[in-house]
């Protein structure tokens, strides 16, 4: 396990192991990069977007070298076996496997995307959501229209539409949508947990299957 902290100055600190109350100040941790705008972490990889618009990935231990993956990117996503980015023209490039693998152009006109080792989700400028599953060259399947936000996991796909409805489907991509909340501002999705921020600022959560009721998250929780 590892902990990553990005401070307000763009300094990226890291340490291995779990956090405890007895830990030293973060200033005693390893400084692994500077001028960082954004960071994503998986079990084996750390990906960073630097202030120059370039994407770097470190794989393995915290003492490994950074590998430059792409330049002048607009957005990126990383998993243990895939990396993807959108360039300034809206082209989506993905590579699978080793960091030295060649990039594949998968789609154009992409506004946003997210990937994991089995799925890739994209939206276009009209808010249409498409997902491919399995092989990188699998067919893009239309999922929803008028999408304002989306997230995917290996077994779930969630969207907030233009009416602020949070809808989630579980399992097969052909499964039907289930409306979870009517007035959702944002949400966080995992395989069997769901956190929702409502438009009034309240937070609710759900554990287990999608038919479980939302529970209010107390402010002191």
ROLO-892965 format. One record per residue (C-alpha): residue number from 0; x, y, z. Coordinates in Angstrom, 1 decimal, padded with zeros to 4 digits, always signed. Example, Ala and Ser with C-alpha at 12.3 -4.5 7.8 and 13.67 -1.06 7.14 Angstrom:
+-----+--------+--------+--------+
|   i |     px |     py |     pz |
+-----+--------+--------+--------+
|   0 | +012.3 | -004.5 | +007.8 |
|   1 | +013.7 | -001.1 | +007.1 |
+-----+--------+--------+--------+
//
This chain:
+-----+--------+--------+--------+
|   i |     px |     py |     pz |
+-----+--------+--------+--------+
|   0 | +000.0 | +000.0 | +000.0 |
|   1 | +001.1 | +003.6 | -000.6 |
|   2 | -000.1 | +007.1 | +000.2 |
|   3 | +000.2 | +010.0 | -002.2 |
|   4 | -000.1 | +013.7 | -001.3 |
|   5 | -000.2 | +016.6 | -003.8 |
|   6 | +000.3 | +019.9 | -002.0 |
|   7 | -000.9 | +023.4 | -003.2 |
|   8 | +002.5 | +024.1 | -004.6 |
|   9 | +002.5 | +021.2 | -007.0 |
|  10 | +004.9 | +019.0 | -004.9 |
|  11 | +004.1 | +015.3 | -004.9 |
|  12 | +005.0 | +013.3 | -001.8 |
|  13 | +004.7 | +009.5 | -001.4 |
|  14 | +005.3 | +006.8 | +001.2 |
|  15 | +004.7 | +003.1 | +001.3 |
|  16 | +002.5 | +001.5 | +003.9 |
|  17 | -000.6 | +002.5 | +005.8 |
|  18 | -001.0 | +005.9 | +007.6 |
|  19 | -000.9 | +005.9 | +011.4 |
|  20 | -001.2 | +008.7 | +013.9 |
|  21 | +002.5 | +008.1 | +014.7 |
|  22 | +003.8 | +009.0 | +011.2 |
|  23 | +006.3 | +011.8 | +010.8 |
|  24 | +005.4 | +015.0 | +009.0 |
|  25 | +004.8 | +014.7 | +005.2 |
|  26 | +007.9 | +016.8 | +004.8 |
|  27 | +009.9 | +013.6 | +005.8 |
|  28 | +008.2 | +011.6 | +003.0 |
|  29 | +009.7 | +011.0 | -000.4 |
|  30 | +009.4 | +014.0 | -002.8 |
|  31 | +008.8 | +012.2 | -006.1 |
|  32 | +007.9 | +015.1 | -008.4 |
|  33 | +007.3 | +018.9 | -008.6 |
|  34 | +005.2 | +021.1 | -010.8 |
|  35 | +002.3 | +018.6 | -010.7 |
|  36 | -001.2 | +019.6 | -011.7 |
|  37 | -002.9 | +016.2 | -011.2 |
|  38 | -002.2 | +012.7 | -010.1 |
|  39 | -003.8 | +009.3 | -010.4 |
|  40 | -002.7 | +006.2 | -008.5 |
|  41 | -003.3 | +002.4 | -009.1 |
|  42 | -001.8 | -000.6 | -007.4 |
|  43 | +001.3 | -000.5 | -009.6 |
|  44 | +001.4 | +002.9 | -011.2 |
|  45 | +001.4 | +006.6 | -010.5 |
|  46 | +000.5 | +008.9 | -013.3 |
|  47 | +001.0 | +012.7 | -013.2 |
|  48 | +000.0 | +015.6 | -015.4 |
|  49 | +002.7 | +018.3 | -015.1 |
|  50 | +002.3 | +022.0 | -015.6 |
|  51 | +003.8 | +021.8 | -019.1 |
|  52 | +000.9 | +019.6 | -020.2 |
|  53 | +003.0 | +016.4 | -020.3 |
|  54 | +001.9 | +013.0 | -018.9 |
|  55 | +004.4 | +010.9 | -017.0 |
|  56 | +004.0 | +007.4 | -015.4 |
|  57 | +006.0 | +005.7 | -012.7 |
|  58 | +005.6 | +001.9 | -012.5 |
|  59 | +006.7 | -000.3 | -009.6 |
|  60 | +008.6 | +001.1 | -006.5 |
|  61 | +008.8 | +004.8 | -005.5 |
|  62 | +012.4 | +004.9 | -006.6 |
|  63 | +011.7 | +004.1 | -010.2 |
|  64 | +012.2 | +006.7 | -013.0 |
|  65 | +009.3 | +008.6 | -014.5 |
|  66 | +008.5 | +007.6 | -018.1 |
|  67 | +007.2 | +010.4 | -020.4 |
|  68 | +004.1 | +009.0 | -022.1 |
|  69 | +002.6 | +011.9 | -024.0 |
|  70 | +002.9 | +015.7 | -024.5 |
|  71 | +000.3 | +018.5 | -024.6 |
|  72 | -002.6 | +016.4 | -023.3 |
|  73 | -006.0 | +017.6 | -022.2 |
|  74 | -007.1 | +014.7 | -019.9 |
|  75 | -005.8 | +011.2 | -019.0 |
|  76 | -006.8 | +008.1 | -017.1 |
|  77 | -004.7 | +005.1 | -015.9 |
|  78 | -005.2 | +001.6 | -014.7 |
|  79 | -002.7 | -001.2 | -013.9 |
|  80 | -002.6 | -002.3 | -017.5 |
|  81 | -003.9 | +000.6 | -019.5 |
|  82 | -003.2 | +004.3 | -020.0 |
|  83 | -005.2 | +006.7 | -022.0 |
|  84 | -005.2 | +010.4 | -022.9 |
|  85 | -007.1 | +013.0 | -024.9 |
|  86 | -005.1 | +015.4 | -027.0 |
|  87 | -006.0 | +019.0 | -027.7 |
|  88 | -007.9 | +018.0 | -030.8 |
|  89 | -010.2 | +015.6 | -028.9 |
|  90 | -008.5 | +012.4 | -030.1 |
|  91 | -008.4 | +009.5 | -027.6 |
|  92 | -005.3 | +007.4 | -027.5 |
|  93 | -005.0 | +004.2 | -025.4 |
|  94 | -002.1 | +001.8 | -024.8 |
|  95 | -002.4 | -001.6 | -023.0 |
|  96 | +000.4 | -003.5 | -021.4 |
|  97 | +003.9 | -002.2 | -021.0 |
|  98 | +004.7 | +001.5 | -020.8 |
|  99 | +006.7 | +001.1 | -024.0 |
| 100 | +003.7 | -000.2 | -026.0 |
| 101 | +002.6 | +001.9 | -029.0 |
| 102 | -000.5 | +004.1 | -028.7 |
| 103 | -003.7 | +003.2 | -030.5 |
| 104 | -006.2 | +005.9 | -031.7 |
| 105 | -009.6 | +004.7 | -030.5 |
| 106 | -011.9 | +007.6 | -031.0 |
| 107 | -012.1 | +011.3 | -032.1 |
| 108 | -014.3 | +014.1 | -030.9 |
| 109 | -014.1 | +013.0 | -027.3 |
| 110 | -015.1 | +015.4 | -024.6 |
| 111 | -014.3 | +013.2 | -021.6 |
| 112 | -013.3 | +009.6 | -020.8 |
| 113 | -012.5 | +007.1 | -018.1 |
| 114 | -010.9 | +003.6 | -018.3 |
| 115 | -010.1 | +000.5 | -016.3 |
| 116 | -008.5 | -002.7 | -017.4 |
| 117 | -011.8 | -004.0 | -019.0 |
| 118 | -013.9 | -001.0 | -019.9 |
| 119 | -013.5 | +002.5 | -021.5 |
| 120 | -016.2 | +005.1 | -021.4 |
| 121 | -016.4 | +008.3 | -023.5 |
| 122 | -018.7 | +011.2 | -024.0 |
| 123 | -018.8 | +013.4 | -027.0 |
| 124 | -019.6 | +017.1 | -027.2 |
| 125 | -023.3 | +016.4 | -027.3 |
| 126 | -023.2 | +014.5 | -024.0 |
| 127 | -023.7 | +011.0 | -025.6 |
| 128 | -022.1 | +008.2 | -023.6 |
| 129 | -020.5 | +005.2 | -025.2 |
| 130 | -018.6 | +002.2 | -023.6 |
| 131 | -016.5 | -000.5 | -025.1 |
| 132 | -015.7 | -003.6 | -023.1 |
| 133 | -013.0 | -006.2 | -023.3 |
| 134 | -010.6 | -005.8 | -026.3 |
| 135 | -009.4 | -002.3 | -027.1 |
| 136 | -011.0 | -002.6 | -030.5 |
| 137 | -014.4 | -003.7 | -029.3 |
| 138 | -017.4 | -002.0 | -030.7 |
| 139 | -018.5 | +001.2 | -028.9 |
| 140 | -021.9 | +000.7 | -027.4 |
| 141 | -024.3 | +003.7 | -026.9 |
| 142 | -025.3 | +003.9 | -023.3 |
| 143 | -027.1 | +007.2 | -022.6 |
| 144 | -027.8 | +010.7 | -023.9 |
| 145 | -027.6 | +014.2 | -022.3 |
| 146 | -025.0 | +013.0 | -019.8 |
| 147 | -023.5 | +015.6 | -017.5 |
| 148 | -021.2 | +013.3 | -015.5 |
| 149 | -020.3 | +009.6 | -015.6 |
| 150 | -018.2 | +007.0 | -013.8 |
| 151 | -017.5 | +003.3 | -014.5 |
| 152 | -016.1 | +000.3 | -012.6 |
| 153 | -015.6 | -003.3 | -013.7 |
| 154 | -019.2 | -004.1 | -012.9 |
| 155 | -021.1 | -000.7 | -012.7 |
| 156 | -021.7 | +002.3 | -014.8 |
| 157 | -023.3 | +005.5 | -013.4 |
| 158 | -024.4 | +008.8 | -015.0 |
| 159 | -026.0 | +012.1 | -014.0 |
| 160 | -028.2 | +013.4 | -016.8 |
| 161 | -029.3 | +016.9 | -017.7 |
| 162 | -032.2 | +016.6 | -015.3 |
| 163 | -029.8 | +015.9 | -012.3 |
| 164 | -031.0 | +012.3 | -012.1 |
| 165 | -028.3 | +009.8 | -010.9 |
| 166 | -028.8 | +006.5 | -012.8 |
| 167 | -026.7 | +003.4 | -012.4 |
| 168 | -026.6 | +000.0 | -014.1 |
| 169 | -024.8 | -003.1 | -012.7 |
| 170 | -023.4 | -006.1 | -014.5 |
| 171 | -023.9 | -006.5 | -018.2 |
| 172 | -023.8 | -003.3 | -020.3 |
| 173 | -027.2 | -004.2 | -021.6 |
| 174 | -028.7 | -004.1 | -018.1 |
| 175 | -031.4 | -001.5 | -017.5 |
| 176 | -030.7 | +001.8 | -015.7 |
| 177 | -031.9 | +002.2 | -012.1 |
| 178 | -032.7 | +005.7 | -010.8 |
| 179 | -030.8 | +006.2 | -007.5 |
| 180 | -031.4 | +009.9 | -006.9 |
| 181 | -033.5 | +012.6 | -008.5 |
| 182 | -031.4 | +015.7 | -007.5 |
| 183 | -027.8 | +014.7 | -007.7 |
| 184 | -024.9 | +017.2 | -008.0 |
| 185 | -022.0 | +014.7 | -008.0 |
| 186 | -021.3 | +011.1 | -007.1 |
| 187 | -018.6 | +008.5 | -006.4 |
| 188 | -018.9 | +005.0 | -007.6 |
| 189 | -017.3 | +001.7 | -006.6 |
| 190 | -018.3 | -001.9 | -007.3 |
| 191 | -020.6 | -002.1 | -004.4 |
| 192 | -020.7 | +001.3 | -002.8 |
| 193 | -022.2 | +004.6 | -003.9 |
| 194 | -021.8 | +008.1 | -002.5 |
| 195 | -024.1 | +010.9 | -003.7 |
| 196 | -023.9 | +014.7 | -003.1 |
| 197 | -027.4 | +016.1 | -003.5 |
| 198 | -028.0 | +019.6 | -005.0 |
| 199 | -028.9 | +020.8 | -001.5 |
| 200 | -025.4 | +019.8 | -000.3 |
| 201 | -026.4 | +016.7 | +001.7 |
| 202 | -024.5 | +013.5 | +001.2 |
| 203 | -026.1 | +010.1 | +001.0 |
| 204 | -024.6 | +006.6 | +000.5 |
| 205 | -025.6 | +003.1 | -000.5 |
| 206 | -024.0 | -000.2 | +000.2 |
| 207 | -024.7 | -003.5 | -001.5 |
| 208 | -027.1 | -003.9 | -004.4 |
| 209 | -028.6 | -001.0 | -006.3 |
| 210 | -032.0 | -001.6 | -004.8 |
| 211 | -030.9 | -000.7 | -001.2 |
| 212 | -032.2 | +002.6 | +000.0 |
| 213 | -029.9 | +005.6 | +000.2 |
| 214 | -028.8 | +006.5 | +003.8 |
| 215 | -028.0 | +010.0 | +004.9 |
| 216 | -024.4 | +010.5 | +005.8 |
| 217 | -024.1 | +012.4 | +009.1 |
| 218 | -021.8 | +015.4 | +009.2 |
| 219 | -019.9 | +013.9 | +012.0 |
| 220 | -019.4 | +010.5 | +010.3 |
+-----+--------+--------+--------+
//
